[in-house]
Amino acid sequence: MRIKARYDVARYLADLCEDAQKEDVESLLAEYLQTSGIAQKLTVEFIHTPAYSPDFNLAEYEIHLLRLEKLHHLLSNVTIAEIEKKLEDVKFLMNSE
């Protein structure tokens, strides 16, 4: 999945959660599950997550993998220019969308 697509999905989910909180979706969902007869077959749990949580942020994992793949084995005296050269293909991929 491309970075922009990930951002779009993350933004959509964040907006959905915000709207769900405003509209008291938890109660509406519970009511719907009861009337549809599937409340006993399905458990839905809403959990609070902090505003910033790197464990739930896909970008944090991507950055970690990028560091491991591209930067981890560089020498300690590497220059910024060498790092930029190492990351050229990543910049191309990010700008190609």
LUMVEXRO-36023 format. One line per field, with one value per residue: residue number from 1; residue in one letter; x, y, z of N, C-alpha, C in turn. Coordinates in Angstrom, 1 decimal, decimal comma. Atoms other than C-alpha are relative to their C-alpha. Example, Ala and Ser with C-alpha at 12.3 -4.5 7.8 and 13.67 -1.06 7.14 Angstrom:
% LUMVEXRO-36023
nr = c(1 2)
rest = c(a s)
n_east = c(0,9 -0,9)
n_north = c(-1,2 -1,1)
n_up = c(0,0 0,0)
ca_east = c(12,3 13,7)
ca_north = c(-4,5 -1,1)
ca_up = c(7,8 7,1)
c_east = c(0,9 -0,8)
c_north = c(1,2 1,1)
c_up = c(0,0 0,8)
% end
This chain:
% LUMVEXRO-36023
nr = c(1 2 3 4 5 6 7 8 9 10 11 12 13 14 15 16 17 18 19 20 21 22 23 24 25 26 27 28 29 30 31 32 33 34 35 36 37 38 39 40 41 42 43 44 45 46 47 48 49 50 51 52 53 54 55 56 57 58 59 60 61 62 63 64 65 66 67 68 69 70 71 72 73 74 75 76 77 78 79 80 81 82 83 84 85 86 87 88 89 90 91 92 93 94 95 96 97)
rest = c(m r i k a r y d v a r y l a d l c e d a q k e d v e s l l a e y l q t s g i a q k l t v e f i h t p a y s p d f n l a e y e i h l l r l e k l h h l l s n v t i a e i e k k l e d v k f l m n s e)
n_east = c(0,8 -0,8 0,1 1,1 1,1 0,0 0,5 1,4 0,7 -0,1 0,8 1,4 0,4 0,0 1,3 1,0 0,0 0,5 1,4 0,6 0,0 1,0 1,3 0,2 0,1 -0,1 1,3 0,7 -0,5 0,6 1,4 0,1 -0,4 1,1 1,1 -0,3 -0,1 -1,4 -0,7 -0,6 -1,0 -1,0 -0,4 -0,7 -0,6 -0,6 -1,1 -0,6 -1,4 -0,5 -0,1 -1,2 -0,5 -0,9 0,3 1,2 -0,3 -0,7 -1,1 -1,1 -0,6 -0,6 -1,2 -0,9 -0,4 -0,8 -1,3 -0,7 -0,4 -0,9 -0,9 -0,5 -1,4 -0,9 -1,1 0,3 -0,5 0,7 0,4 1,4 0,1 0,0 1,3 1,0 -0,2 0,5 1,5 0,5 1,1 1,1 0,6 0,7 1,3 0,9 0,4 0,6 1,5)
n_north = c(-1,2 -1,2 -0,8 -0,9 0,9 0,2 -1,2 -0,2 1,0 -0,5 -1,2 0,5 0,7 -1,0 -0,8 1,0 0,2 -1,3 0,0 1,0 -0,5 -1,1 0,5 1,1 1,2 1,2 0,3 0,3 1,3 0,9 0,1 0,7 1,4 0,7 0,1 0,8 1,4 0,5 -0,5 1,1 0,6 -1,0 -0,9 -1,2 -0,8 -1,2 -0,3 -1,4 -0,1 -1,4 -0,8 0,4 1,3 0,6 1,4 0,1 -0,9 0,8 -0,8 0,3 1,3 -0,2 -0,7 1,0 0,9 -0,8 -0,1 1,3 0,4 -0,9 -0,8 0,7 0,5 -1,0 -0,3 -1,1 -1,3 -0,2 -1,4 -0,2 0,2 1,5 0,5 -0,4 0,9 1,3 -0,1 -0,5 0,8 -0,2 -1,3 0,2 0,7 -0,8 -1,1 0,5 0,1)
n_up = c(0,0 0,1 -1,2 0,0 -0,3 -1,5 -0,7 0,3 -0,9 -1,4 -0,2 0,0 -1,3 -1,1 0,1 -0,4 -1,4 -0,6 0,3 -0,8 -1,4 -0,1 0,2 -0,9 0,8 -0,8 -0,3 1,2 0,4 -0,9 0,3 1,3 -0,2 -0,6 0,9 1,1 -0,5 0,0 -1,2 -0,7 0,8 0,3 -1,0 0,5 -1,1 0,3 -0,9 0,1 0,3 -0,1 1,2 0,8 -0,5 1,1 0,2 0,9 1,1 1,0 0,5 -0,9 0,4 1,3 -0,2 -0,7 1,0 0,9 -0,7 0,0 1,4 0,7 -0,8 -1,2 0,1 0,5 -0,9 -0,9 0,5 1,2 0,1 0,3 1,5 0,2 -0,5 1,0 1,2 -0,5 0,0 1,3 0,5 -0,9 0,4 1,2 -0,2 -0,7 0,8 1,3 -0,1)
ca_east = c(0,0 1,4 2,1 -0,6 -3,1 -2,1 -2,6 -6,0 -7,1 -5,7 -7,4 -10,7 -10,6 -9,7 -12,7 -14,9 -13,9 -14,5 -17,9 -18,7 -17,9 -20,1 -23,0 -22,8 -22,3 -21,6 -25,2 -26,6 -24,4 -25,6 -29,2 -28,7 -26,9 -29,9 -32,5 -30,7 -30,3 -26,5 -25,7 -24,9 -22,6 -20,5 -18,6 -17,6 -15,3 -14,5 -11,1 -9,6 -6,2 -4,0 -3,9 -0,4 0,6 3,6 2,5 -0,7 1,0 1,9 4,3 6,4 6,9 7,7 10,3 11,8 12,0 13,5 16,2 17,0 17,1 18,9 20,7 21,5 24,8 26,3 29,6 29,6 31,5 28,9 28,0 24,6 25,2 25,9 22,7 20,7 22,2 21,2 17,6 17,2 15,0 12,8 12,3 11,4 8,7 7,3 7,1 5,7 2,1)
ca_north = c(0,0 3,4 6,0 8,4 5,5 4,7 8,3 8,4 5,2 6,5 9,8 8,1 5,9 8,8 10,8 7,7 7,3 11,0 10,9 7,7 9,4 12,4 10,3 7,8 5,0 2,5 2,7 2,7 -0,3 -2,2 -1,5 -2,7 -5,9 -6,7 -6,0 -7,9 -11,0 -11,2 -9,6 -13,0 -14,0 -10,8 -8,8 -5,3 -3,4 0,2 1,0 4,4 5,0 8,0 10,8 9,8 6,2 5,0 1,4 2,1 4,3 2,4 5,2 4,4 0,8 2,0 4,4 1,6 -0,7 2,0 2,6 -1,1 -1,6 1,6 3,2 0,6 -0,6 2,7 3,7 6,2 8,8 8,8 12,3 13,7 13,6 9,8 9,3 11,3 9,2 6,0 7,3 8,5 5,6 6,2 9,8 8,8 6,3 8,9 11,6 9,3 9,3)
ca_up = c(0,0 -0,9 1,7 0,5 0,5 4,1 5,1 3,4 5,3 8,6 8,1 7,2 10,3 12,5 11,1 11,5 15,1 15,8 14,2 16,1 19,4 18,6 17,5 20,4 18,0 20,8 21,9 18,4 17,5 20,6 19,7 16,1 17,2 19,4 16,8 14,1 16,4 16,2 19,6 21,1 18,2 18,1 20,7 19,9 22,3 22,0 23,5 24,2 22,6 23,3 20,9 19,9 20,2 18,1 18,6 16,6 14,0 10,8 9,8 12,9 11,7 8,2 9,5 11,7 8,7 6,5 9,1 9,4 5,6 4,5 7,4 10,1 8,6 7,6 9,1 11,9 9,9 7,1 5,7 5,1 1,3 1,6 3,6 1,0 -1,8 0,2 0,4 -3,2 -4,2 -1,1 -2,0 -5,5 -4,3 -1,9 -4,6 -7,4 -6,1)
c_east = c(0,9 -0,2 -1,2 -1,3 -0,1 -0,5 -1,5 -0,8 0,1 -0,9 -1,5 -0,4 0,0 -1,3 -1,2 -0,2 -0,6 -1,5 -0,8 -0,2 -1,1 -1,4 -0,4 -0,3 0,0 -1,4 -0,9 0,4 -0,6 -1,4 -0,2 0,4 -1,2 -1,1 0,2 0,3 1,4 0,8 0,8 1,2 1,2 0,3 0,8 0,5 0,6 1,1 0,5 1,5 0,5 0,0 1,2 0,5 0,8 -0,3 -1,1 0,2 0,8 1,3 1,2 0,7 0,7 1,4 1,1 0,6 1,0 1,4 0,8 0,6 1,1 1,1 0,8 1,5 1,0 1,1 -0,3 0,5 -0,7 -0,5 -1,4 -0,2 0,0 -1,4 -1,1 0,1 -0,7 -1,6 -0,7 -1,2 -1,3 -0,7 -0,8 -1,4 -1,0 -0,6 -0,8 -1,5 -0,6)
c_north = c(1,2 0,9 0,9 -0,8 -0,3 1,2 0,2 -1,0 0,4 1,2 -0,3 -0,6 1,0 0,8 -0,9 -0,1 1,3 0,2 -1,0 0,5 1,0 -0,5 -1,1 -1,3 -1,3 -0,4 -0,4 -1,4 -1,2 -0,3 -0,8 -1,4 -0,8 -0,2 -0,9 -1,5 -0,5 0,5 -1,1 -0,6 0,9 0,8 1,1 0,8 1,2 0,3 1,4 -0,2 1,4 0,7 -0,3 -1,3 -0,6 -1,4 -0,2 0,8 -0,8 0,7 -0,3 -1,3 0,2 0,7 -1,0 -0,9 0,7 0,2 -1,3 -0,3 1,0 0,6 -0,7 -0,3 1,0 0,2 1,2 1,3 0,3 1,5 0,0 -0,3 -1,5 -0,5 0,4 -0,9 -1,4 0,0 0,6 -0,8 0,1 1,3 -0,1 -0,7 0,9 1,1 -0,5 -0,1 1,3)
c_up = c(0,0 1,2 0,0 0,3 1,5 0,7 -0,2 0,9 1,4 0,3 0,0 1,3 1,1 -0,1 0,4 1,5 0,7 -0,2 0,9 1,4 0,1 -0,1 1,0 -0,7 0,8 0,4 -1,2 -0,5 0,9 -0,3 -1,4 0,1 0,6 -0,9 -1,2 0,5 0,0 1,3 0,8 -0,8 -0,2 1,3 -0,6 1,3 -0,5 1,0 -0,2 -0,3 0,2 -1,3 -0,9 0,6 -1,1 -0,3 -1,0 -1,3 -1,1 -0,5 0,9 -0,4 -1,3 0,2 0,6 -1,1 -1,0 0,7 0,0 -1,4 -0,6 0,8 1,1 -0,2 -0,6 1,0 0,8 -0,5 -1,3 -0,1 -0,4 -1,5 -0,3 0,4 -1,0 -1,2 0,3 -0,1 -1,2 -0,5 0,9 -0,3 -1,3 0,2 0,7 -0,9 -1,3 0,1 -0,4)
% end
